[in-house]
């Protein structure tokens, strides 16, 4: 029984340690998202050849990234201080912030559900996803100087 209690305690600690520093954790998640969007962007720009399987993998990774986003965990009260570009508007309008992320997740899921057959279709999907990012950044992110 004692081993079970210790094991459960360790799992609980590991789960809480996953978001030990919400600022760093959300920055890591967004950097990953930017990297994935950059991979897709290279295909749209013609820098990387269109490969339907590779594009679908990148879209699935983007969807998985969006599914990891939990505003309550990543943006708790008090995490507006420190090395962050998160705008105060996040905490003033948490419902709107969550709705913006929900839209990104829905658009990522739609892209995966209907994989692009060519670069033009991918471009349309990237414009939608990029628009979601831009809208959120304009409202909920402080521009770096």
N, CA, C and O atoms as a GROMACS GRO file, in nm:
protein
  580
    1UNK      N    1   0.082  -0.120   0.000
    1UNK     CA    2   0.000   0.000   0.000
    1UNK      C    3   0.086   0.125   0.000
    1UNK      O    4   0.057   0.222  -0.069
    2UNK      N    5   0.193   0.121   0.078
    2UNK     CA    6   0.282   0.237   0.086
    2UNK      C    7   0.343   0.267  -0.050
    2UNK      O    8   0.356   0.384  -0.087
    3UNK      N    9   0.380   0.163  -0.124
    3UNK     CA   10   0.438   0.181  -0.257
    3UNK      C   11   0.336   0.246  -0.351
    3UNK      O   12   0.372   0.330  -0.434
    4UNK      N   13   0.212   0.208  -0.337
    4UNK     CA   14   0.106   0.266  -0.419
    4UNK      C   15   0.090   0.415  -0.389
    4UNK      O   16   0.077   0.496  -0.481
    5UNK      N   17   0.092   0.451  -0.262
    5UNK     CA   18   0.080   0.591  -0.222
    5UNK      C   19   0.199   0.671  -0.277
    5UNK      O   20   0.182   0.781  -0.327
    6UNK      N   21   0.317   0.615  -0.266
    6UNK     CA   22   0.436   0.683  -0.317
    6UNK      C   23   0.427   0.699  -0.468
    6UNK      O   24   0.460   0.805  -0.522
    7UNK      N   25   0.384   0.594  -0.536
    7UNK     CA   26   0.372   0.601  -0.682
    7UNK      C   27   0.271   0.707  -0.725
    7UNK      O   28   0.296   0.784  -0.818
    8UNK      N   29   0.160   0.711  -0.657
    8UNK     CA   30   0.057   0.812  -0.690
    8UNK      C   31   0.110   0.951  -0.661
    8UNK      O   32   0.086   1.044  -0.738
    9UNK      N   33   0.179   0.967  -0.550
    9UNK     CA   34   0.237   1.097  -0.516
    9UNK      C   35   0.336   1.142  -0.621
    9UNK      O   36   0.340   1.260  -0.659
   10UNK      N   37   0.418   1.048  -0.669
   10UNK     CA   38   0.517   1.082  -0.771
   10UNK      C   39   0.449   1.124  -0.901
   10UNK      O   40   0.493   1.217  -0.967
   11UNK      N   41   0.343   1.054  -0.937
   11UNK     CA   42   0.269   1.092  -1.058
   11UNK      C   43   0.206   1.229  -1.043
   11UNK      O   44   0.208   1.309  -1.136
   12UNK      N   45   0.151   1.256  -0.928
   12UNK     CA   46   0.090   1.387  -0.904
   12UNK      C   47   0.195   1.496  -0.911
   12UNK      O   48   0.171   1.602  -0.968
   13UNK      N   49   0.312   1.471  -0.854
   13UNK     CA   50   0.421   1.569  -0.859
   13UNK      C   51   0.467   1.589  -1.002
   13UNK      O   52   0.489   1.702  -1.045
   14UNK      N   53   0.480   1.480  -1.078
   14UNK     CA   54   0.523   1.491  -1.217
   14UNK      C   55   0.424   1.572  -1.297
   14UNK      O   56   0.462   1.652  -1.384
   15UNK      N   57   0.295   1.553  -1.270
   15UNK     CA   58   0.193   1.630  -1.340
   15UNK      C   59   0.199   1.777  -1.307
   15UNK      O   60   0.182   1.861  -1.395
   16UNK      N   61   0.224   1.810  -1.181
   16UNK     CA   62   0.233   1.950  -1.144
   16UNK      C   63   0.364   2.010  -1.191
   16UNK      O   64   0.371   2.129  -1.221
   17UNK      N   65   0.469   1.928  -1.198
   17UNK     CA   66   0.599   1.978  -1.245
   17UNK      C   67   0.595   2.011  -1.393
   17UNK      O   68   0.675   2.090  -1.442
   18UNK      N   69   0.500   1.951  -1.465
   18UNK     CA   70   0.490   1.977  -1.608
   18UNK      C   71   0.460   2.125  -1.633
   18UNK      O   72   0.498   2.178  -1.738
   19UNK      N   73   0.393   2.190  -1.541
   19UNK     CA   74   0.364   2.332  -1.554
   19UNK      C   75   0.418   2.409  -1.434
   19UNK      O   76   0.348   2.491  -1.374
   20UNK      N   77   0.543   2.381  -1.400
   20UNK     CA   78   0.604   2.444  -1.284
   20UNK      C   79   0.626   2.593  -1.307
   20UNK      O   80   0.618   2.672  -1.212
   21UNK      N   81   0.652   2.633  -1.430
   21UNK     CA   82   0.673   2.774  -1.462
   21UNK      C   83   0.583   2.806  -1.582
   21UNK      O   84   0.621   2.783  -1.697
   22UNK      N   85   0.465   2.860  -1.555
   22UNK     CA   86   0.369   2.880  -1.664
   22UNK      C   87   0.422   2.972  -1.775
   22UNK      O   88   0.386   2.953  -1.891
   23UNK      N   89   0.505   3.069  -1.743
   23UNK     CA   90   0.557   3.157  -1.847
   23UNK      C   91   0.647   3.079  -1.942
   23UNK      O   92   0.631   3.088  -2.063
   24UNK      N   93   0.740   3.004  -1.887
   24UNK     CA   94   0.829   2.924  -1.971
   24UNK      C   95   0.753   2.816  -2.046
   24UNK      O   96   0.782   2.788  -2.163
   25UNK      N   97   0.655   2.756  -1.981
   25UNK     CA   98   0.578   2.650  -2.045
   25UNK      C   99   0.497   2.702  -2.163
   25UNK      O  100   0.493   2.639  -2.269
   26UNK      N  101   0.431   2.817  -2.145
   26UNK     CA  102   0.353   2.871  -2.256
   26UNK      C  103   0.443   2.922  -2.367
   26UNK      O  104   0.408   2.911  -2.485
   27UNK      N  105   0.559   2.977  -2.332
   27UNK     CA  106   0.653   3.021  -2.435
   27UNK      C  107   0.705   2.902  -2.515
   27UNK      O  108   0.719   2.911  -2.637
   28UNK      N  109   0.733   2.791  -2.449
   28UNK     CA  110   0.778   2.671  -2.518
   28UNK      C  111   0.670   2.619  -2.612
   28UNK      O  112   0.700   2.578  -2.724
   29UNK      N  113   0.546   2.620  -2.567
   29UNK     CA  114   0.435   2.573  -2.650
   29UNK      C  115   0.418   2.662  -2.773
   29UNK      O  116   0.397   2.612  -2.883
   30UNK      N  117   0.429   2.792  -2.754
   30UNK     CA  118   0.415   2.885  -2.866
   30UNK      C  119   0.534   2.876  -2.961
   30UNK      O  120   0.517   2.890  -3.082
   31UNK      N  121   0.654   2.855  -2.910
   31UNK     CA  122   0.771   2.838  -2.997
   31UNK      C  123   0.755   2.714  -3.082
   31UNK      O  124   0.788   2.714  -3.201
   32UNK      N  125   0.704   2.607  -3.023
   32UNK     CA  126   0.678   2.485  -3.098
   32UNK      C  127   0.574   2.513  -3.208
   32UNK      O  128   0.590   2.469  -3.321
   33UNK      N  129   0.470   2.586  -3.173
   33UNK     CA  130   0.365   2.620  -3.270
   33UNK      C  131   0.422   2.702  -3.385
   33UNK      O  132   0.391   2.678  -3.502
   34UNK      N  133   0.507   2.798  -3.351
   34UNK     CA  134   0.569   2.880  -3.454
   34UNK      C  135   0.659   2.799  -3.545
   34UNK      O  136   0.662   2.822  -3.666
   35UNK      N  137   0.731   2.706  -3.489
   35UNK     CA  138   0.819   2.619  -3.569
   35UNK      C  139   0.737   2.535  -3.666
   35UNK      O  140   0.774   2.521  -3.782
   36UNK      N  141   0.628   2.480  -3.618
   36UNK     CA  142   0.541   2.399  -3.704
   36UNK      C  143   0.478   2.483  -3.815
   36UNK      O  144   0.473   2.441  -3.930
   37UNK      N  145   0.432   2.601  -3.780
   37UNK     CA  146   0.375   2.691  -3.881
   37UNK      C  147   0.482   2.731  -3.982
   37UNK      O  148   0.454   2.745  -4.101
   38UNK      N  149   0.605   2.748  -3.934
   38UNK     CA  150   0.716   2.781  -4.024
   38UNK      C  151   0.744   2.670  -4.124
   38UNK      O  152   0.774   2.697  -4.240
   39UNK      N  153   0.734   2.544  -4.080
   39UNK     CA  154   0.753   2.432  -4.171
   39UNK      C  155   0.648   2.434  -4.282
   39UNK      O  156   0.679   2.411  -4.399
   40UNK      N  157   0.526   2.460  -4.243
   40UNK     CA  158   0.417   2.465  -4.341
   40UNK      C  159   0.435   2.585  -4.434
   40UNK      O  160   0.411   2.576  -4.554
   41UNK      N  161   0.477   2.695  -4.378
   41UNK     CA  162   0.499   2.817  -4.455
   41UNK      C  163   0.605   2.796  -4.564
   41UNK      O  164   0.592   2.849  -4.674
   42UNK      N  165   0.709   2.720  -4.533
   42UNK     CA  166   0.814   2.692  -4.632
   42UNK      C  167   0.758   2.618  -4.753
   42UNK      O  168   0.802   2.640  -4.866
   43UNK      N  169   0.661   2.532  -4.730
   43UNK     CA  170   0.597   2.461  -4.841
   43UNK      C  171   0.516   2.559  -4.925
   43UNK      O  172   0.523   2.557  -5.048
   44UNK      N  173   0.439   2.645  -4.859
   44UNK     CA  174   0.357   2.744  -4.929
   44UNK      C  175   0.444   2.839  -5.011
   44UNK      O  176   0.407   2.878  -5.122
   45UNK      N  177   0.560   2.876  -4.958
   45UNK     CA  178   0.652   2.967  -5.027
   45UNK      C  179   0.732   2.899  -5.137
   45UNK      O  180   0.802   2.965  -5.214
   46UNK      N  181   0.723   2.767  -5.145
   46UNK     CA  182   0.798   2.694  -5.246
   46UNK      C  183   0.941   2.662  -5.206
   46UNK      O  184   1.020   2.614  -5.288
   47UNK      N  185   0.976   2.688  -5.080
   47UNK     CA  186   1.111   2.659  -5.030
   47UNK      C  187   1.129   2.510  -5.003
   47UNK      O  188   1.241   2.459  -5.005
   48UNK      N  189   1.019   2.443  -4.977
   48UNK     CA  190   1.017   2.298  -4.954
   48UNK      C  191   0.912   2.240  -5.047
   48UNK      O  192   0.803   2.296  -5.058
   49UNK      N  193   0.942   2.129  -5.114
   49UNK     CA  194   0.843   2.071  -5.205
   49UNK      C  195   0.719   2.021  -5.129
   49UNK      O  196   0.728   1.977  -5.014
   50UNK      N  197   0.604   2.029  -5.195
   50UNK     CA  198   0.480   1.980  -5.136
   50UNK      C  199   0.486   1.828  -5.127
   50UNK      O  200   0.505   1.760  -5.228
   51UNK      N  201   0.469   1.777  -5.009
   51UNK     CA  202   0.462   1.634  -4.981
   51UNK      C  203   0.340   1.616  -4.892
   51UNK      O  204   0.342   1.654  -4.775
   52UNK      N  205   0.234   1.558  -4.948
   52UNK     CA  206   0.106   1.550  -4.877
   52UNK      C  207   0.122   1.483  -4.740
   52UNK      O  208   0.061   1.528  -4.642
   53UNK      N  209   0.201   1.376  -4.732
   53UNK     CA  210   0.217   1.306  -4.604
   53UNK      C  211   0.290   1.393  -4.502
   53UNK      O  212   0.251   1.397  -4.385
   54UNK      N  213   0.394   1.462  -4.545
   54UNK     CA  214   0.470   1.549  -4.454
   54UNK      C  215   0.384   1.667  -4.408
   54UNK      O  216   0.390   1.706  -4.292
   55UNK      N  217   0.306   1.722  -4.499
   55UNK     CA  218   0.218   1.833  -4.464
   55UNK      C  219   0.114   1.787  -4.362
   55UNK      O  220   0.086   1.857  -4.265
   56UNK      N  221   0.056   1.670  -4.386
   56UNK     CA  222  -0.044   1.618  -4.292
   56UNK      C  223   0.020   1.594  -4.154
   56UNK      O  224  -0.043   1.621  -4.051
   57UNK      N  225   0.142   1.543  -4.152
   57UNK     CA  226   0.211   1.524  -4.024
   57UNK      C  227   0.229   1.657  -3.951
   57UNK      O  228   0.208   1.666  -3.830
   58UNK      N  229   0.267   1.760  -4.026
   58UNK     CA  230   0.286   1.893  -3.965
   58UNK      C  231   0.152   1.948  -3.914
   58UNK      O  232   0.147   2.008  -3.807
   59UNK      N  233   0.046   1.927  -3.990
   59UNK     CA  234  -0.086   1.973  -3.946
   59UNK      C  235  -0.132   1.897  -3.821
   59UNK      O  236  -0.191   1.956  -3.730
   60UNK      N  237  -0.105   1.766  -3.818
   60UNK     CA  238  -0.140   1.687  -3.699
   60UNK      C  239  -0.061   1.735  -3.577
   60UNK      O  240  -0.115   1.742  -3.467
   61UNK      N  241   0.065   1.767  -3.598
   61UNK     CA  242   0.148   1.818  -3.488
   61UNK      C  243   0.095   1.953  -3.439
   61UNK      O  244   0.097   1.982  -3.320
   62UNK      N  245   0.049   2.035  -3.533
   62UNK     CA  246  -0.009   2.164  -3.496
   62UNK      C  247  -0.139   2.144  -3.416
   62UNK      O  248  -0.164   2.215  -3.319
   63UNK      N  249  -0.218   2.049  -3.458
   63UNK     CA  250  -0.340   2.016  -3.385
   63UNK      C  251  -0.306   1.966  -3.243
   63UNK      O  252  -0.370   2.007  -3.146
   64UNK      N  253  -0.208   1.878  -3.233
   64UNK     CA  254  -0.167   1.826  -3.102
   64UNK      C  255  -0.117   1.939  -3.013
   64UNK      O  256  -0.144   1.941  -2.893
   65UNK      N  257  -0.043   2.032  -3.072
   65UNK     CA  258   0.006   2.147  -2.997
   65UNK      C  259  -0.112   2.227  -2.944
   65UNK      O  260  -0.114   2.266  -2.827
   66UNK      N  261  -0.211   2.251  -3.028
   66UNK     CA  262  -0.328   2.329  -2.987
   66UNK      C  263  -0.407   2.257  -2.878
   66UNK      O  264  -0.465   2.321  -2.790
   67UNK      N  265  -0.409   2.125  -2.884
   67UNK     CA  266  -0.481   2.048  -2.782
   67UNK      C  267  -0.412   2.056  -2.646
   67UNK      O  268  -0.476   2.037  -2.543
   68UNK      N  269  -0.282   2.082  -2.644
   68UNK     CA  270  -0.209   2.095  -2.517
   68UNK      C  271  -0.234   2.229  -2.449
   68UNK      O  272  -0.203   2.246  -2.331
   69UNK      N  273  -0.289   2.324  -2.523
   69UNK     CA  274  -0.308   2.459  -2.471
   69UNK      C  275  -0.421   2.459  -2.368
   69UNK      O  276  -0.535   2.425  -2.399
   70UNK      N  277  -0.387   2.499  -2.247
   70UNK     CA  278  -0.485   2.511  -2.139
   70UNK      C  279  -0.465   2.648  -2.076
   70UNK      O  280  -0.372   2.667  -1.998
   71UNK      N  281  -0.550   2.742  -2.110
   71UNK     CA  282  -0.534   2.880  -2.065
   71UNK      C  283  -0.529   2.891  -1.913
   71UNK      O  284  -0.452   2.972  -1.860
   72UNK      N  285  -0.610   2.813  -1.844
   72UNK     CA  286  -0.612   2.823  -1.698
   72UNK      C  287  -0.479   2.781  -1.637
   72UNK      O  288  -0.436   2.838  -1.537
   73UNK      N  289  -0.415   2.682  -1.695
   73UNK     CA  290  -0.288   2.632  -1.643
   73UNK      C  291  -0.171   2.717  -1.691
   73UNK      O  292  -0.079   2.746  -1.614
   74UNK      N  293  -0.174   2.758  -1.816
   74UNK     CA  294  -0.062   2.833  -1.873
   74UNK      C  295  -0.066   2.982  -1.840
   74UNK      O  296   0.037   3.049  -1.846
   75UNK      N  297  -0.183   3.034  -1.807
   75UNK     CA  298  -0.198   3.176  -1.777
   75UNK      C  299  -0.269   3.198  -1.644
   75UNK      O  300  -0.371   3.266  -1.638
   76UNK      N  301  -0.216   3.140  -1.535
   76UNK     CA  302  -0.281   3.159  -1.406
   76UNK      C  303  -0.263   3.303  -1.358
   76UNK      O  304  -0.175   3.375  -1.404
   77UNK      N  305  -0.347   3.343  -1.266
   77UNK     CA  306  -0.334   3.476  -1.207
   77UNK      C  307  -0.193   3.493  -1.153
   77UNK      O  308  -0.137   3.402  -1.092
   78UNK      N  309  -0.137   3.610  -1.178
   78UNK     CA  310  -0.002   3.640  -1.131
   78UNK      C  311   0.107   3.608  -1.232
   78UNK      O  312   0.222   3.648  -1.213
   79UNK      N  313   0.073   3.538  -1.340
   79UNK     CA  314   0.176   3.504  -1.439
   79UNK      C  315   0.187   3.611  -1.547
   79UNK      O  316   0.242   3.587  -1.655
   80UNK      N  317   0.134   3.728  -1.517
   80UNK     CA  318   0.148   3.842  -1.608
   80UNK      C  319   0.273   3.923  -1.577
   80UNK      O  320   0.303   4.020  -1.646
   81UNK      N  321   0.344   3.884  -1.476
   81UNK     CA  322   0.467   3.953  -1.435
   81UNK      C  323   0.588   3.869  -1.476
   81UNK      O  324   0.582   3.746  -1.474
   82UNK      N  325   0.695   3.936  -1.511
   82UNK     CA  326   0.817   3.863  -1.547
   82UNK      C  327   0.847   3.876  -1.695
   82UNK      O  328   0.800   3.968  -1.761
   83UNK      N  329   0.924   3.783  -1.746
   83UNK     CA  330   0.968   3.783  -1.886
   83UNK      C  331   0.857   3.728  -1.975
   83UNK      O  332   0.861   3.612  -2.017
   84UNK      N  333   0.760   3.812  -2.004
   84UNK     CA  334   0.645   3.767  -2.082
   84UNK      C  335   0.595   3.879  -2.172
   84UNK      O  336   0.606   3.997  -2.138
   85UNK      N  337   0.541   3.842  -2.285
   85UNK     CA  338   0.477   3.938  -2.373
   85UNK      C  339   0.324   3.921  -2.370
   85UNK      O  340   0.253   3.975  -2.454
   86UNK      N  341   0.277   3.845  -2.273
   86UNK     CA  342   0.133   3.829  -2.257
   86UNK      C  343   0.074   3.962  -2.211
   86UNK      O  344   0.119   4.021  -2.113
   87UNK      N  345  -0.027   4.008  -2.284
   87UNK     CA  346  -0.090   4.136  -2.252
   87UNK      C  347  -0.188   4.122  -2.136
   87UNK      O  348  -0.248   4.016  -2.118
   88UNK      N  349  -0.205   4.227  -2.058
   88UNK     CA  350  -0.302   4.224  -1.948
   88UNK      C  351  -0.443   4.188  -1.996
   88UNK      O  352  -0.524   4.138  -1.918
   89UNK      N  353  -0.472   4.213  -2.123
   89UNK     CA  354  -0.604   4.184  -2.181
   89UNK      C  355  -0.642   4.036  -2.163
   89UNK      O  356  -0.760   4.003  -2.157
   90UNK      N  357  -0.541   3.947  -2.155
   90UNK     CA  358  -0.570   3.804  -2.136
   90UNK      C  359  -0.651   3.785  -2.009
   90UNK      O  360  -0.753   3.716  -2.009
   91UNK      N  361  -0.605   3.845  -1.901
   91UNK     CA  362  -0.669   3.825  -1.771
   91UNK      C  363  -0.796   3.909  -1.759
   91UNK      O  364  -0.886   3.876  -1.682
   92UNK      N  365  -0.804   4.018  -1.835
   92UNK     CA  366  -0.924   4.102  -1.836
   92UNK      C  367  -1.036   4.037  -1.917
   92UNK      O  368  -1.154   4.058  -1.889
   93UNK      N  369  -0.998   3.959  -2.019
   93UNK     CA  370  -1.094   3.898  -2.110
   93UNK      C  371  -1.058   3.751  -2.133
   93UNK      O  372  -1.036   3.709  -2.247
   94UNK      N  373  -1.053   3.674  -2.026
   94UNK     CA  374  -1.014   3.534  -2.037
   94UNK      C  375  -1.109   3.456  -2.127
   94UNK      O  376  -1.066   3.366  -2.199
   95UNK      N  377  -1.238   3.489  -2.125
   95UNK     CA  378  -1.334   3.419  -2.210
   95UNK      C  379  -1.302   3.443  -2.358
   95UNK      O  380  -1.306   3.350  -2.439
   96UNK      N  381  -1.270   3.566  -2.394
   96UNK     CA  382  -1.234   3.597  -2.532
   96UNK      C  383  -1.104   3.531  -2.573
   96UNK      O  384  -1.090   3.483  -2.685
   97UNK      N  385  -1.009   3.527  -2.480
   97UNK     CA  386  -0.880   3.462  -2.505
   97UNK      C  387  -0.900   3.314  -2.531
   97UNK      O  388  -0.843   3.258  -2.625
   98UNK      N  389  -0.980   3.250  -2.448
   98UNK     CA  390  -1.009   3.108  -2.466
   98UNK      C  391  -1.083   3.084  -2.597
   98UNK      O  392  -1.057   2.984  -2.665
   99UNK      N  393  -1.173   3.173  -2.632
   99UNK     CA  394  -1.247   3.158  -2.758
   99UNK      C  395  -1.153   3.168  -2.878
   99UNK      O  396  -1.170   3.096  -2.976
  100UNK      N  397  -1.053   3.256  -2.870
  100UNK     CA  398  -0.955   3.268  -2.979
  100UNK      C  399  -0.876   3.139  -2.993
  100UNK      O  400  -0.851   3.094  -3.105
  101UNK      N  401  -0.836   3.081  -2.882
  101UNK     CA  402  -0.762   2.954  -2.888
  101UNK      C  403  -0.852   2.841  -2.935
  101UNK      O  404  -0.807   2.753  -3.008
  102UNK      N  405  -0.978   2.842  -2.893
  102UNK     CA  406  -1.072   2.739  -2.938
  102UNK      C  407  -1.090   2.745  -3.090
  102UNK      O  408  -1.102   2.642  -3.156
  103UNK      N  409  -1.092   2.866  -3.144
  103UNK     CA  410  -1.105   2.882  -3.290
  103UNK      C  411  -0.982   2.825  -3.359
  103UNK      O  412  -0.994   2.757  -3.461
  104UNK      N  413  -0.864   2.853  -3.306
  104UNK     CA  414  -0.741   2.798  -3.365
  104UNK      C  415  -0.746   2.645  -3.363
  104UNK      O  416  -0.714   2.580  -3.462
  105UNK      N  417  -0.785   2.588  -3.251
  105UNK     CA  418  -0.794   2.442  -3.240
  105UNK      C  419  -0.895   2.387  -3.341
  105UNK      O  420  -0.867   2.287  -3.407
  106UNK      N  421  -1.010   2.450  -3.352
  106UNK     CA  422  -1.111   2.403  -3.448
  106UNK      C  423  -1.059   2.412  -3.592
  106UNK      O  424  -1.082   2.321  -3.672
  107UNK      N  425  -0.988   2.519  -3.624
  107UNK     CA  426  -0.933   2.533  -3.759
  107UNK      C  427  -0.821   2.433  -3.785
  107UNK      O  428  -0.806   2.383  -3.896
  108UNK      N  429  -0.741   2.402  -3.682
  108UNK     CA  430  -0.636   2.301  -3.696
  108UNK      C  431  -0.700   2.163  -3.718
  108UNK      O  432  -0.654   2.086  -3.802
  109UNK      N  433  -0.804   2.134  -3.643
  109UNK     CA  434  -0.874   2.006  -3.660
  109UNK      C  435  -0.936   1.996  -3.799
  109UNK      O  436  -0.934   1.889  -3.861
  110UNK      N  437  -0.991   2.105  -3.848
  110UNK     CA  438  -1.051   2.105  -3.981
  110UNK      C  439  -0.944   2.081  -4.088
  110UNK      O  440  -0.969   2.012  -4.187
  111UNK      N  441  -0.827   2.138  -4.069
  111UNK     CA  442  -0.718   2.118  -4.164
  111UNK      C  443  -0.674   1.972  -4.168
  111UNK      O  444  -0.646   1.917  -4.274
  112UNK      N  445  -0.670   1.910  -4.051
  112UNK     CA  446  -0.632   1.768  -4.044
  112UNK      C  447  -0.742   1.680  -4.104
  112UNK      O  448  -0.714   1.583  -4.173
  113UNK      N  449  -0.866   1.715  -4.077
  113UNK     CA  450  -0.980   1.636  -4.126
  113UNK      C  451  -0.993   1.644  -4.278
  113UNK      O  452  -1.044   1.552  -4.341
  114UNK      N  453  -0.946   1.754  -4.335
  114UNK     CA  454  -0.954   1.774  -4.480
  114UNK      C  455  -0.815   1.813  -4.529
  114UNK      O  456  -0.791   1.929  -4.562
  115UNK      N  457  -0.723   1.716  -4.534
  115UNK     CA  458  -0.585   1.748  -4.571
  115UNK      C  459  -0.576   1.810  -4.710
  115UNK      O  460  -0.649   1.771  -4.801
  116UNK      N  461  -0.488   1.906  -4.726
  116UNK     CA  462  -0.476   1.972  -4.856
  116UNK      C  463  -0.417   1.878  -4.962
  116UNK      O  464  -0.326   1.799  -4.935
  117UNK      N  465  -0.472   1.888  -5.081
  117UNK     CA  466  -0.426   1.804  -5.192
  117UNK      C  467  -0.313   1.870  -5.269
  117UNK      O  468  -0.241   1.804  -5.344
  118UNK      N  469  -0.298   2.001  -5.249
  118UNK     CA  470  -0.193   2.073  -5.322
  118UNK      C  471  -0.153   2.198  -5.245
  118UNK      O  472  -0.208   2.228  -5.139
  119UNK      N  473  -0.058   2.270  -5.300
  119UNK     CA  474  -0.007   2.390  -5.233
  119UNK      C  475  -0.115   2.497  -5.219
  119UNK      O  476  -0.121   2.565  -5.117
  120UNK      N  477  -0.200   2.512  -5.319
  120UNK     CA  478  -0.304   2.615  -5.310
  120UNK      C  479  -0.401   2.588  -5.195
  120UNK      O  480  -0.440   2.680  -5.123
  121UNK      N  481  -0.439   2.462  -5.177
  121UNK     CA  482  -0.528   2.427  -5.066
  121UNK      C  483  -0.457   2.449  -4.932
  121UNK      O  484  -0.517   2.495  -4.836
  122UNK      N  485  -0.327   2.415  -4.929
  122UNK     CA  486  -0.250   2.436  -4.807
  122UNK      C  487  -0.239   2.585  -4.776
  122UNK      O  488  -0.249   2.626  -4.660
  123UNK      N  489  -0.220   2.664  -4.878
  123UNK     CA  490  -0.210   2.810  -4.859
  123UNK      C  491  -0.337   2.865  -4.795
  123UNK      O  492  -0.330   2.949  -4.705
  124UNK      N  493  -0.453   2.817  -4.840
  124UNK     CA  494  -0.580   2.862  -4.782
  124UNK      C  495  -0.588   2.824  -4.635
  124UNK      O  496  -0.632   2.903  -4.551
  125UNK      N  497  -0.546   2.702  -4.603
  125UNK     CA  498  -0.549   2.658  -4.464
  125UNK      C  499  -0.452   2.739  -4.379
  125UNK      O  500  -0.484   2.779  -4.267
  126UNK      N  501  -0.333   2.762  -4.432
  126UNK     CA  502  -0.234   2.840  -4.358
  126UNK      C  503  -0.283   2.983  -4.337
  126UNK      O  504  -0.258   3.042  -4.232
  127UNK      N  505  -0.350   3.040  -4.436
  127UNK     CA  506  -0.406   3.175  -4.419
  127UNK      C  507  -0.508   3.178  -4.305
  127UNK      O  508  -0.512   3.274  -4.228
  128UNK      N  509  -0.589   3.075  -4.294
  128UNK     CA  510  -0.687   3.068  -4.186
  128UNK      C  511  -0.617   3.055  -4.052
  128UNK      O  512  -0.646   3.130  -3.959
  129UNK      N  513  -0.524   2.961  -4.042
  129UNK     CA  514  -0.452   2.940  -3.916
  129UNK      C  515  -0.368   3.062  -3.879
  129UNK      O  516  -0.365   3.104  -3.763
  130UNK      N  517  -0.302   3.118  -3.977
  130UNK     CA  518  -0.221   3.238  -3.953
  130UNK      C  519  -0.306   3.356  -3.912
  130UNK      O  520  -0.265   3.438  -3.830
  131UNK      N  521  -0.426   3.364  -3.969
  131UNK     CA  522  -0.520   3.469  -3.929
  131UNK      C  523  -0.560   3.455  -3.783
  131UNK      O  524  -0.573   3.553  -3.710
  132UNK      N  525  -0.580   3.329  -3.741
  132UNK     CA  526  -0.612   3.304  -3.599
  132UNK      C  527  -0.498   3.353  -3.511
  132UNK      O  528  -0.520   3.419  -3.410
  133UNK      N  529  -0.375   3.319  -3.551
  133UNK     CA  530  -0.258   3.361  -3.472
  133UNK      C  531  -0.249   3.514  -3.468
  133UNK      O  532  -0.228   3.572  -3.361
  134UNK      N  533  -0.264   3.576  -3.582
  134UNK     CA  534  -0.253   3.722  -3.590
  134UNK      C  535  -0.357   3.793  -3.506
  134UNK      O  536  -0.327   3.891  -3.437
  135UNK      N  537  -0.480   3.745  -3.512
  135UNK     CA  538  -0.587   3.806  -3.434
  135UNK      C  539  -0.557   3.797  -3.285
  135UNK      O  540  -0.574   3.894  -3.211
  136UNK      N  541  -0.512   3.681  -3.242
  136UNK     CA  542  -0.479   3.663  -3.101
  136UNK      C  543  -0.360   3.751  -3.061
  136UNK      O  544  -0.362   3.814  -2.955
  137UNK      N  545  -0.258   3.754  -3.145
  137UNK     CA  546  -0.140   3.834  -3.112
  137UNK      C  547  -0.173   3.983  -3.106
  137UNK      O  548  -0.121   4.053  -3.019
  138UNK      N  549  -0.258   4.031  -3.194
  138UNK     CA  550  -0.294   4.172  -3.193
  138UNK      C  551  -0.368   4.211  -3.065
  138UNK      O  552  -0.352   4.322  -3.015
  139UNK      N  553  -0.447   4.120  -3.014
  139UNK     CA  554  -0.530   4.151  -2.899
  139UNK      C  555  -0.464   4.113  -2.766
  139UNK      O  556  -0.477   4.186  -2.667
  140UNK      N  557  -0.395   4.000  -2.764
  140UNK     CA  558  -0.351   3.944  -2.637
  140UNK      C  559  -0.200   3.935  -2.619
  140UNK      O  560  -0.152   3.866  -2.529
  141UNK      N  561  -0.125   4.002  -2.702
  141UNK     CA  562   0.021   3.996  -2.692
  141UNK      C  563   0.078   4.137  -2.700
  141UNK      O  564   0.033   4.220  -2.780
  142UNK      N  565   0.178   4.164  -2.617
  142UNK     CA  566   0.249   4.291  -2.620
  142UNK      C  567   0.360   4.278  -2.722
  142UNK      O  568   0.439   4.184  -2.717
  143UNK      N  569   0.366   4.372  -2.815
  143UNK     CA  570   0.472   4.370  -2.917
  143UNK      C  571   0.606   4.398  -2.852
  143UNK      O  572   0.619   4.487  -2.767
  144UNK      N  573   0.705   4.321  -2.892
  144UNK     CA  574   0.841   4.345  -2.842
  144UNK      C  575   0.897   4.470  -2.905
  144UNK      O  576   0.871   4.500  -3.022
  145UNK      N  577   0.974   4.543  -2.827
  145UNK     CA  578   1.033   4.669  -2.877
  145UNK      C  579   1.146   4.644  -2.972
  145UNK      O  580   1.206   4.738  -3.022
   0.00000   0.00000   0.00000
